[in-house]
Amino acid sequence: MPADELEPADEPRRRRNSAEAVTWEVRVAASWTWRLLLLGFGVYVLARIFDRIELVALSFVLALFFTAILHPLERRLNGLVRKPRSLSAAIALLIGIAVLGGIGWFVVWQITTHADQLGSQITDFVDKTRTWLQTGPLHLKSADLDKLADNISTAVKDHQGQLISGAIETVRTVVEALGALLLILLSTFFLLRDGEMVWDWVVRLFPRTAQQKLDHAGRVGWGSLGGYMRGQLLIALFHGITISIVLVVLNVPLAAALGVLIFLGSFIPLVGLTVSGALCVAVTLLEHGVTGAIVVAVAIILLVQIEGHVLQPFIMSRSVEVHPLAIALAVLTGTLLAGIVGALLAVPFVAFLNSTVHALRGTPASLPDGQEFPVVDESGGQPSSGGQPSSGSAEEGREDA
């Protein structure tokens, strides 16, 4: 039979063999790629929607966090009041508002009371800086400093229109902030009162086969979120009181207000305490010089160490703990996406997500002390714990863990 008559019969086989020539690993990689691209597109769409309704979304997220803090108080009040549920929710919300309002009033009162003293200290600091620039290593001339001051004044005069528009924008921001505050209060109240009903409604949006597992994972994540927020509240309170005592002993002005600033900054792990602590060091430097500033800096460094090695393991359960690397990445990402609010919300969100994902997968976020997750031995493929071979299959090892 001629060769050209065999070619049509062999052509489908060539095409089939060329398709089958793609290795299994490449097929898996391709499947992962298009699925990840689809997930990335979905995340992008959600981010765009979130950007359009940023004020509403952030307000609701803040309400969730306040609810996580006030929820245990509301439950205890509900046990005392019994009915109606609105009364216990309203009392818990009023207590939260009173605490936050008291903190804000105290900071404003401290600043207005010591405004003259603080202003004179800033003026003295500017004069000392000017003298150092003239007599220090830079040896700047007085004419150069005067020229620099004139340039700053000229820049302010030339951009007065922008300053006015900035003031108008500030007024608009204040109005939006008031609206967001009202939304946060309303959302917190209704979540405290009807949170269980709202969660049941959310669960029923998903297929019936997934509702039980989703309900369990959501409750585990909510417990971790509440535990993290309440634990961080205790840690921030410890930081604020300790720094306030140190500043009072050194007779630093605005000591109580700076302590409250440390308290608020401690809700942003790593970064918050560092920034607010630097401000305390700067104020101490103005008042008592280098020695006092060093004392405050050492106290802040000790606080960071005590938090990492004592307070975090003692106050927060192991299921709430978040690795320092994850904290740093979360704070940086949250700051880039939403500024200070993003930095404040990033780590609690990571703690919630960590516990929820582990609950969905049916694996613990962490193990009790003395136990380790099973690992695979490179030689035999059998699971082992802590580097020691274990008896049984990988499934048994997971169950033991």
Protein Blocks (a to p, Z undefined) as FASTA:
>chain_A
ZZklmmmmmmmmmmmmmmmmpcfklmmmmmmmmmmmmmmmmmmmmmmmmmmmmmmmmmmm
mmmmmmmmmmmmmmmmmmmnopafklmmmmmmmmmmmmmmmmmmmmmmmmmmmmmmmmmm
mmmmmmmmmmmmmmmmnopafklmmmmmmmmmmmmmmmmmmmmmmmmmmmmmmmmmmmmm
mmmmmmmmmmmmmmmmmmmmmmmmpcfklmmmmmmmmmmmmmmmmmmmmmmmmmmmmmmm
mmmmmmmmnopghklmmmmmmmmmmmpghjlmmmmmmmmmmmmmmmnojmlmmmmmmmmm
mmmmmmmmmmmmmmpcfklpccfklmmmmmmmmmmmnommlmmmmmmmmmmmmmmmmmmn
opafbdcehiacddddfklopaceehiaceddfklmmmmZZ
